[in-house]
Amino acid sequence: MGTKLYVGSLPYSTTEQELSQLFSPHGTVQSAKVITDRYTGQSRGFGFVEMATGEEAQKAITALNGTELGGRTLVINEARPQEKRSFGGGGGGGESRDRW
């Protein structure tokens, strides 16, 4: 399995193909994902790139972190593991509404 990188401060117009092309000179890009708003489909300004090896990931971080893309300064670092989310909506504080 490769090394996943967080890519922040992306221009909102960046496509997954452009993201992949940006990283490909630094190694094998296994996947590139621009995160979008679930309701509007608009980019949220960040994404993830998975490089084939840790060495290639480090090379990409060194080369691209702090560089400019579309007028924005990129922030690139190794992605943290995704935190587990609890399921369900934000319920009440345990107090029943039926009493009123």
C-alpha positions as CSV (number, residue, x, y, z in Angstrom):
1,M,0.0,0.0,0.0
2,G,1.2,3.5,-0.8
3,T,1.5,6.6,1.3
4,K,-1.4,9.0,1.4
5,L,-0.7,12.8,1.3
6,Y,-3.1,15.6,2.3
7,V,-3.1,18.5,-0.2
8,G,-4.6,21.7,1.2
9,S,-5.2,25.2,-0.1
10,L,-6.1,23.9,-3.6
11,P,-7.7,26.3,-6.1
12,Y,-11.4,25.4,-6.2
13,S,-11.1,24.8,-10.0
14,T,-8.5,22.0,-9.6
15,T,-9.6,18.7,-11.1
16,E,-8.4,15.2,-10.0
17,Q,-6.6,14.8,-13.3
18,E,-4.7,18.1,-12.7
19,L,-3.8,17.0,-9.2
20,S,-2.5,13.7,-10.5
21,Q,-0.4,15.5,-13.1
22,L,1.0,17.8,-10.5
23,F,2.4,14.9,-8.5
24,S,3.4,12.5,-11.3
25,P,6.9,14.0,-11.9
26,H,7.7,13.0,-8.3
27,G,6.7,9.3,-8.5
28,T,3.9,6.9,-9.2
29,V,0.5,8.4,-8.4
30,Q,-1.8,5.6,-7.3
31,S,-4.8,7.9,-6.8
32,A,-5.8,11.5,-6.6
33,K,-9.0,12.8,-5.1
34,V,-10.4,16.3,-4.8
35,I,-12.9,16.5,-1.9
36,T,-16.2,18.1,-2.9
37,D,-19.2,19.3,-1.0
38,R,-21.8,16.6,-0.8
39,Y,-24.7,18.9,-1.7
40,T,-23.2,21.3,-4.2
41,G,-20.5,19.3,-5.8
42,Q,-18.2,22.3,-5.4
43,S,-14.5,21.6,-4.4
44,R,-13.8,22.2,-0.7
45,G,-10.2,23.3,-1.5
46,F,-8.3,20.2,-0.5
47,G,-7.7,16.6,-1.6
48,F,-5.6,13.5,-1.2
49,V,-2.9,11.9,-3.3
50,E,-1.6,8.4,-2.8
51,M,2.0,7.9,-3.9
52,A,3.4,4.4,-4.5
53,T,6.1,4.5,-1.9
54,G,7.0,6.6,1.2
55,E,10.1,7.7,-0.6
56,E,8.1,9.1,-3.5
57,A,5.7,10.8,-1.1
58,Q,8.5,12.5,0.8
59,K,10.0,13.6,-2.5
60,A,6.7,15.2,-3.6
61,I,6.3,16.9,-0.2
62,T,9.7,18.4,-0.4
63,A,9.2,19.6,-4.0
64,L,5.6,20.9,-3.8
65,N,4.9,22.0,-0.2
66,G,4.8,25.8,-0.2
67,T,4.6,26.2,-4.0
68,E,1.9,28.2,-5.7
69,L,-0.9,26.8,-7.8
70,G,-3.5,29.1,-9.3
71,G,-2.6,31.9,-6.9
72,R,-2.8,29.7,-3.8
73,T,0.1,28.4,-1.7
74,L,-0.2,24.6,-1.4
75,V,0.1,22.8,2.0
76,I,1.2,19.2,1.6
77,N,1.9,16.7,4.3
78,E,1.4,13.1,5.1
79,A,-2.3,12.4,5.8
80,R,-3.4,11.4,9.2
81,P,-5.5,8.3,9.6
82,Q,-9.2,9.0,9.2
83,E,-11.0,9.2,12.6
84,K,-13.9,6.9,13.1
85,R,-17.2,8.7,13.0
86,S,-20.2,7.8,15.1
87,F,-23.3,7.1,13.1
88,G,-26.7,8.8,13.5
89,G,-27.8,12.3,13.8
90,G,-27.1,14.6,16.7
91,G,-29.9,13.5,19.0
92,G,-31.2,15.4,22.0
93,G,-29.5,15.5,25.3
94,G,-31.3,12.3,26.5
95,E,-34.4,14.2,27.5
96,S,-37.6,13.2,25.8
97,R,-39.6,15.9,23.9
98,D,-42.8,14.0,24.5
99,R,-43.2,15.3,28.0
100,W,-44.2,18.8,26.8
